[in-house]
Amino acid sequence: MSYEHSPARDRKDAAVNDPSYTVDEFCAAERMSRSMLYKAWTEGWGPDFYWVGVTRRITHRARHEWQRQREAEAAAEGNGGAGT
């Protein structure tokens, strides 16, 4: 079966409901540097990830969970994320 006749090719408009991000995509979405993300992982507060070959991938759910954790920490510190 050729690529043109592949069943997967017929799903042109299939939406990705739960995308995953590469390190660069995650950093762009969160407006943070790669070095800050790697520091977060080293210090234990980075988002969960999985490996695809040698590439780290961060799921959409892991990104949102990581955001909720950051918000909860900010609220616990009493600044509510105001950046003060």
Order of alpha helices (4+ residues) and beta strands (2+ residues): beta-alpha-alpha-beta-beta-alpha
